[in-house]
């Protein structure tokens, strides 16, 4: 299996790769998720058919861009109130030498807990263990 193109997330103006793949809702008034054909979406490293860009602003998660066979229908980022779960964010260098079928691994990882689009907690994991981060310190 080919390693998939990661979604991206923007935190405090910096862009990071996501090591997970948050879903889009089946129906949303600001999104077209009918999975129309797009040449980008036909690649083996894009099995979902799209790559999303997410953003955290004011302790909330937004969908700010999509490439591929889904589209945002409005001109501003869409509040991601449909999403609850954990976002895994790669920080630092990607570790080399892992088999291609494994998820990418990074020096550090952020775990962002989200409930209905609202950021609940952010943890940084590294070789020293896990650290709870305060809002605005990530």
N, C-alpha and C positions, 0 to 999 in steps of 0.2 A: 504494500500500500504506500502511496506517495504521501509525504508530509504535506499537509494542506497549507495554503496561504493563510496566515493568521489575520484575524480581525485586528484592528488597532484601537487603542484608547488614548485619549488626550487628558493628561492630568497636569494642571497648572502650566499649560502651554507646551508641555513636552509630550511627544508621542511614543508610546510603548506597544509592543506586541501583546496580544491576549493569547494565553495558552489554553483557552477554552473557546467554545463556539456558542454564544448566547443565541437563542432562537428569536425569530421575528414572530409576531402574532399572525394567525391566519387571516384575520380581518382587522383592519384599522383604518379610520377615515383619512389618515395622512400618509398611508403607505399603499403601494401596489405590490402585492406579494404573489401575483398569479404565475410567477416563474416563466416569463416569456423568454424565448431563445435569445441568447447573446453569445457571440463568439468567445468572449472572456470566460463565460460560465461553462464552456465545453471542455476546458482543460482538466486533466486528471488531478491537478493540485487544487481544484476548486469544486469539490464534490457537491457542496450545497448550492452551487450556482451563483453565489454572490460572496462578497467580502464587505464587511461593515466597518464603519468608523464610529466609535462611541466617545462620549465626552462626559466628564463629571464637572458639574457647575453647581455651586450653592448646595452641596450635599445631595444632589440628585443626578441620576443617570439619564443621558440623552443619546438618541441615535442621530448622528450628525452627517452621515454619508453612507451611500451604498454603491458599490460597483458590481455590475453583473446583471442578473435577470430579475431583480427587484428594484423598486424605485421609491424615493421620497417624493410626495406630491406637493409639498409646501416648501417655502423658501427658508425656513428656519429649522433648527434641530428639533426633533420630536421627543417629548418627554417619554421615557421608557417605563411608564407605570405598569406595563404588563409583566415586567421582569422581576422575579424574585429568585435569588440563588447566590452563588459565589462566583465572582470573576477572578480569574488567575492571570496575573500580569507579570510578564518577564522583565527583569531588570538586570542591567550589566551585560556581560558577554554571554553569548550562547555557548554552552559546553559542547565541544567537538567529540566525535567518535561514537555517538550513539547510533544504534541501528535505525535505518530509515523508517521503520514502522512505529517507532516510539515517538511520543510527543517531544517537542524540543524542551531542553532543560537550560536554565539560566543560572548565573551566579547567585542572584537573589530573586525573590518572588513576592509580589504583593497579593494578598487575599482580601478582596473587597466584598463584604457581605451587603447584599441589597435586598430590601423588602419593598415590593411594589414600586420600584424605581427610586426609592430613597436609600441613601448610603447609611448603613447602620454601624459598621465597624470596618477598619482597615488594619491589617496585620502585615508586617514585613517579616519574611522568613529568610534567614541566611545561615552561614556556618555557625553563628553564635546562638541560634535558636529563633524564637519568635518575639516580636515587639509590637505592642499596640501603638498605632499612630493616632495623633490627635488631628481633627479636621484642619486642612491647610498645611500640614507638615509633610505630606507625601510628594 
